[in-house]
């Protein structure tokens, strides 16, 4: 069996501008198959999840990938197979989670509290993706082939 397994680069450092926006709690970059590529939390947080540890960020990454696929399926059903999903938003009674495409094969998720300006957060997410989209892209994995 031949193939290469490469480690995804940690892009958590790129999330700092987002986690400095008032009301933003956490941010995560996710590959399309649910792998965490990087994460960050705002400084000085209190509450149930003051900082995302790696395990929590990996759980959030998996949830982000599942929601992204569900959003894509819904858009395809309603608007046709070629309909792309630009952004998803989940609103809870404690805050918002916004997801957006972050280049080929990657998504960016940001969790906020209720007081955050979600319009500003969404705008800053788009600016970040535009600036560093190449770093946030996840190349498709190569299939492993067996030689018999």
C-alpha positions in Angstrom: 0.0 0.0 0.0 1.4 3.4 -1.0 0.2 6.8 0.1 1.1 9.8 2.1 -0.4 11.2 5.2 0.3 14.8 5.7 -0.4 16.8 8.8 -2.8 19.8 8.3 -1.1 23.1 9.1 -2.4 24.8 12.3 -4.0 28.1 11.2 -5.2 29.1 14.7 -3.0 32.2 14.8 -4.9 33.7 11.9 -8.1 33.8 14.0 -6.8 36.5 16.4 -8.5 39.4 14.6 -11.9 37.6 14.9 -11.5 36.7 18.6 -10.7 40.4 19.4 -14.1 41.6 18.1 -16.4 42.4 21.1 -18.8 39.5 21.7 -16.8 36.9 19.8 -16.0 33.9 22.0 -14.4 31.3 19.8 -13.3 30.6 16.2 -12.4 27.4 14.4 -11.1 26.5 11.0 -12.3 23.2 9.7 -11.6 20.9 6.8 -14.6 19.7 4.8 -14.3 16.3 6.4 -14.5 17.7 9.9 -10.8 18.0 10.9 -9.8 20.9 13.1 -7.2 23.0 11.3 -6.9 25.6 14.0 -8.9 27.3 16.7 -8.8 30.3 19.1 -10.7 31.9 21.9 -11.1 35.4 23.1 -9.0 36.4 26.1 -10.7 36.8 29.5 -13.8 34.7 28.8 -15.9 33.3 31.6 -18.9 30.9 31.6 -19.4 27.3 30.5 -16.6 27.3 28.0 -14.0 30.0 28.8 -11.4 28.6 26.4 -11.7 25.9 23.7 -9.4 23.1 24.4 -8.3 20.8 21.5 -11.0 18.2 22.3 -13.8 20.8 22.3 -12.4 22.4 19.2 -12.4 19.0 17.5 -16.0 18.4 18.5 -16.9 21.9 17.1 -15.1 21.1 13.9 -17.1 17.9 13.4 -20.3 19.7 14.1 -19.3 22.5 11.7 -18.7 19.9 8.9 -22.0 18.2 9.6 -23.9 21.5 9.5 -22.1 22.6 6.3 -23.1 19.4 4.5 -26.7 19.7 5.7 -26.8 23.3 4.5 -25.4 22.3 1.1 -27.9 19.5 0.8 -30.7 21.9 1.7 -29.6 24.5 -0.8 -29.3 21.8 -3.5 -32.8 20.5 -2.8 -34.4 24.0 -2.9 -32.2 25.8 -5.5 -30.5 23.1 -7.6 -27.3 21.1 -7.4 -25.2 24.1 -8.4 -26.4 26.3 -5.5 -23.5 27.1 -3.3 -23.8 27.9 0.4 -22.1 31.1 1.5 -23.0 31.2 5.1 -24.9 29.4 7.8 -26.0 30.8 11.2 -27.3 29.1 14.3 -29.0 31.2 16.9 -29.4 29.9 20.4 -30.7 31.6 23.5 -27.1 32.2 24.6 -25.5 33.3 21.3 -24.8 32.7 17.7 -22.5 30.5 15.6 -21.7 31.6 12.1 -20.1 29.3 9.5 -18.7 30.4 6.1 -16.7 28.8 3.4 -13.0 29.6 3.8 -11.5 28.4 0.6 -11.6 25.1 -1.2 -12.4 22.3 1.3 -12.4 24.5 4.4 -14.9 26.3 6.6 -14.6 29.0 9.3 -16.9 28.9 12.3 -17.2 31.7 14.9 -19.2 31.6 18.1 -20.5 34.8 19.7 -22.5 35.9 22.7 -25.9 37.5 22.4 -24.5 41.0 22.5 -22.2 40.6 19.5 -22.9 42.5 16.3 -23.3 39.5 14.1 -23.3 41.7 10.9 -19.9 43.0 11.9 -18.7 39.5 12.7 -19.9 38.1 9.4 -18.2 41.0 7.5 -14.9 40.4 9.4 -15.1 36.7 8.6 -15.4 37.5 4.9 -12.5 39.9 5.1 -10.4 37.3 6.8 -11.3 34.7 4.3 -10.5 37.1 1.4 -7.1 38.0 2.9 -5.9 34.5 3.8 -8.1 32.1 1.9 -5.2 30.3 0.4 -4.0 29.4 3.9 -7.4 28.3 5.0 -7.9 26.0 2.0 -7.7 22.3 2.5 -6.6 20.3 -0.5 -8.6 17.1 -1.2 -6.9 14.1 0.2 -5.3 11.7 -2.2 -6.9 8.3 -2.3 -4.6 5.5 -1.2 -4.1 2.9 -3.8 -2.9 -0.6 -3.2 -0.5 -2.4 -5.4 -1.2 -6.1 -5.9 
